[in-house]
């Protein structure tokens, strides 16, 4: 097991591109200590000046929602954000560990109250991503509770081992040279993004089971893979694994209805199944779900921008996550198995300066998956011509 943590940590500091002398913030949950410690060791080995591990305990969140004054649940002490902003001001690195440690812990709580407490999300994250002030990455790490959620039909040890094996596969840790394997995949994803950018579509149409959606594009939008560069010129991969190409749409030009194809799991572990959204004039005017819809509605009540789109991502079927046909109940993985859209904040760095002020701003960013082999994606030109983009998960451009 130690070797697994060592290899995961090595990939994490590679993805974040940790530099000598940097402060490195590691965000983890109780239950992810082994991964956090290995990442700290790997970061120090690369020359980090200090590794600051910030732990979130979901049990404390449950206690707060259950017993605290409801009027206080949206309060976040200012030093939470200041700690993060301090790392960004020093142009430090960030590594975030992903994977639910306490699935279903929030069951039985009032979903409206649960949605008011948005921790562990901090609104300052939106700011530092937009400013590109930190080199960062998110990586998943297995734990027995998560494994039992994903593979409920297996005994605990078998489930844990299967989840580990799947994560090693999608992270390309089963390759002799994982870093080299990621360089090759990034080249493919970047090529796909460049081809999409060349078309400068005026809109993207998506059609599939429960989905008839038209998303308007900003005139200067570009498509990116998860291959970023900070304002200091440091290249880093913000998501590992990643299989997507994405852009920021026009937040005022989304029309139609869309249905999720995978469960949405909020950052506190709340599972939302059967999500359905109706958009008019760019705004989500109706949000329904089979489970826990009030928790999502409460989180999107943070500001007006939270009900508009900030991201459109397309995923082909050539990646490693989708073919597993595993529902991971984890957005990092599930969003890279299927095309998705996101409520909330967009990415001003994917448009030119003339459009930067039109990018959606919000205090949250919530991805949900809408892709499937049945999803058909077309680009619409300024003259109204429709160009096939994705069919059956294969690029048509």
N, C-alpha and C positions, 0 to 999 in steps of 0.2 A: 504493500500500500504506500510506503514511503516513496518508492520510486515513482508512483503515479502522481503524488503531490508534487514531487520535484519537477517532473516533466510538464505538468500543468502550470506550475509557477514560472518555469522557463519560458513557456509560450506567452504567459500573461505579460511578463516584463518586456518580451520582444514586441508584442502587440502594442503596448503603450510606449515603447521605445524609451524606456527610462534612461536618463542621462546622468553622468557623474555630477555630483553636487546638488541634485534636485531633491526637494521634499516630495515624498510620494504618499498620497492619501489612499488608503485601502478601505473601501466600504464593504462591510460584511455583516452577517447576522450571527447571533448565537447559534452554534451548530456548524459554523464554517471556520472554526478556529484553525484546524489543520491546514487548510488552504491558505488562510491569511498568514500564518507563520511561515509557510514555505515561500510565499510571495515576498514577504519581508526579507527573508534570507537571500532570495534571488535578486531583489532590488539592491540590497547592500552589496552583493557581489558585483553588481554593475556600477557601483560607485555612488549610490544614493547617499545623501547627507543625513536624511532622517525619514523613517517610515512611520506614518501616523495611521494606526488602525482604528477605525470608527465602527463600533458594533451597535447594531439595532436589535432590540429584543422584542419580538412580536407579542410575548406575554405581557409586557408592560403596556403595549398599545391596547390589548384587550382589557386590562384593568382600568385604563383611562376611560375608554368608551363605556365600560360597564358602570363605573362609579363616579366619574367626574361630572361637574356641572356642564350640561350640554352647551352652554353659552361660551365655554372656554375651549372647546375642542378644536377650533381652527387656529388657536394660538400656537406659535412656534417661537421659542426663545431666540432673540436676535443673534446670540452667539453661535447658534447652529449655522446660520448663513454666513456669519463673519468668518468662521473657521474655514469654510469652503472658499469664500472670496479671498482670504489670505493666501491660500495655496495658489489660487489663480493669479493674484497680483504678483506673486513670486515666480510665476510661470512654472509651476510644479507639474507633477504627473499624477494621474488618478487611475486606480484600478478598482473596478466594481465587481463583486462576486454575485452571481445570479443562481437562482434555484431555490424554490420554497423549502424552508426548514420546518415549518409547522402548518402544513396544508389543513384547511378547514378549521383552524383554531378560532376564527371569528364567527363560526356558525352560531346562530341563536341571538346575535347582537342586532340591534336596530340598524338596518343598512343605511338609513339616512344619517344617523349619528356616526356610523363607521366612516361614511364618505366625507364627513366634515374634518376628520383628522387624517390629513394626507400624508403624514409621515410613513415611510422614510423619505418620501420625495421632498425636495427643497426647491422653491421657486428660483433660487439663485443658479441652479443647474442650467436652466434655460439661458440665462445671461452669459455664462462662461462658455457654453457650447457655441452660441452665436458669435462671441468675440474670439473664439479659437485660441484662448489663452492657456489652455492646458493640453498636454498630450495624454491620451487616455484610452482605456479599453474596458470592455465588459466580458467576463468569461464565466461559464457555468461550472459548478462543482457538485458532484453527486453527494447525496446523503440518504440514509435509510428511509426517512419519512417521505422524501420526494420520490424515491424509487417505488415505494408502496403505492403512491398515488398513480404513478405512470403505469406500473405493471401490477395491478391489484390482484391478478389471477395467479401470481407466483408467490412462493414463500419468501420471507423477508430477505434472506441472504441471496437467493437467486435473483430477486428483483433488483437488489443493490448491484450485483455483479453485471446484470444485463444493462442497467442504466449506465454504469461506468463504461462498459464496452461501447455502447452507442455514443456516449460523449467523446470517447477517444477517437471513434471513427469520424464523427462530424467535425471534430477539432483537428483532424489529420494527425493526431498523435500516434496513429498506427503506421505512419510513414517513417522511413529511415531518416528523412530530413523534413520535419514538419514545417520549418520556416521556409524552405525552398518550395514545398508543396503550396503554401499559402501565397508565395510570390507568383507562382504560375496561375493559381485561381484568380488572384487579384487582376492579373493581366487580362484574363478572359472577361471578368466583370467590367473592367474599365473600358474594354473594347465595346461591350454591349451598351454602356452608358454613352460613349462617344457617338455611336450610330444613332441612338435616340435623340441626342442633342442636335445632330445635323438636320433632323427633320423640323425642329422648332414647331411642333404641333400647336395649334390653337386650343385644342381640347383633347381629352382622352375619354373614350367611351368604354364602359365595362358592362358585360352582359353575362349572366350566369344564373343558377338557381337562386331565386329571391333577390336578384340584383339587376337593376337597370339604372345605371348611374353615369352621368356626364360631369367631368371635372375640367373646368377651364384652367388654362395655363397662363402664366405671366409671359409677356413677350420675350424677355431675355433669359428665361429659365434654362438651366442646364441640368443634365442628369449626372449623378455621381455614383460611384461605388463607395463602400466603406473604407476608403483609402484617403485619409485626411492629411493636411499639413497645417501646423499651427502658424500663428503670426510670426513666430521665430524661425519658421522653415523646417520644423521637426515633423517628419512623416510618422504617422501612427495609424493603427487599425482600430477604430472605436468599438467594433463588434467582432468577437471571435467566438463561434463561427459566424460567417456572413455569406449570404448567397444573393443579396438584393442589389438592385440599382434603384435610385430614388431621386426625387426632386421635390420642390415646394410649389404647390399649385396657387392659383388665384383664390384667395379665401372667400371672394364674393360670388364665385361662379360654379357652385356645385348644385346639381339638380338631380332628383330621382331618389330611388330607394336602394338599400344595400342590406345584405344579410351576412352575418359572420359565418365562416366555415369551420372555425375552431374556437374552443372556449377562450375567453379573455380572462386572464388572471391579473388582478390589480396588484400593486406593489406590496400590499399588506396580506396577500394570499387569497383574497376574496375571489371566488370563481363565478364568472358571469357566462351563462350558456344561452345560446339561441338569440344573440343580439341582433336587433333589427332597427334600422335608422332611416328616417325620411328627411331629405334635405330640400329646402326651398330657399332660393336666393342666397345660397352659400351657407345657410344656417341649419343645423339639425333641429327641426321643429317637432319631431316625435322620436322618442327613444324607448324601445320596448325590448324585453328579454324574457326568457323562460325562468331565469333565476337571478336574483340579486340586482335587478335593474336600478333600484333606488340608490344603491351604493355608488354606481356609476353616475347617475344623475346628480348626486350630491357632489361628487368630485368635479363634475363639469359645471357646477354652479359658481366656480371660483371667479369667472369673469366672462364677458361676452365672447372673447376670442376662443374660449374653450369649446364652444359649440360649432366652431368652424374648422376646416381642415388646414393642417400645416405640413402634411407629407402625403405623397403617393409613392409607393414602392412596388416594383414589379420583380417577380421571381420566376426564373425558368425551371425546368425539371432536370437540369443537368447537375444540380448540387447534390450534396450528400444527405440533407435532412429530409426532404420530401419523400424520396424513395423508401425510407424506413417505415413510413405510414404510422409513425408513433405520435400520439398527442402528448407533448411534454408538459402541458400546463405551465408553460414558462414562455413569456413573450419573446425573449432573446432567441430562443430556438424556433418556436412556432411561427414567428414572423419571417423567419428565413427559410421556412418550408413552403410558404404560400404568399402570394401578393397581398398587400395590406395598405391601409390608409390610417392616418392618425389625426385625432382631435388635437387642437391646441397649437402650440408654438411651431413655427416653421424655421427654415434655415436661410437667413439673408445672404450667406456666402455662396449660394448656388444661383443667384441672379446678379445682374449687373447693378451698378449703383442707382440707375434710374428707376429700378423696380424694388430696391431694398426696402423702401418705406411702405410698400404694399404687402410685404410678407406678413403673415398672421403672427400676432404676438399674444401670448397667454401665459398664465402661471402654471401650466401643466402641458403634458404631451402624453397622449394615450393611444398606442397602436392597437388595431384589431384586424384580424385576418379575414380576407374576403376571397382569397384565391382557391382554385381547385382545377383539376384537369378540364372541367366544363367551362371555366371562365374564358370568355373571348374578349380580347382587348384590341381596340382600334384607335388609331390616331386620326384626328380631324384637322385638316389644314385650314388656313385662313379663308380659302375659297370654298370650303365645304367638302372637299374630297376626303373619303374615308380610306385609310391605309391599314391593312391588317398588321398588328404588332405581335400578338401572342395567340397561338392556337394550340390547344392541347399541351400547353406548357413549353412550346417551342417558339423561338423567335422567328418572325416572318420578315424582318428587315435586316 
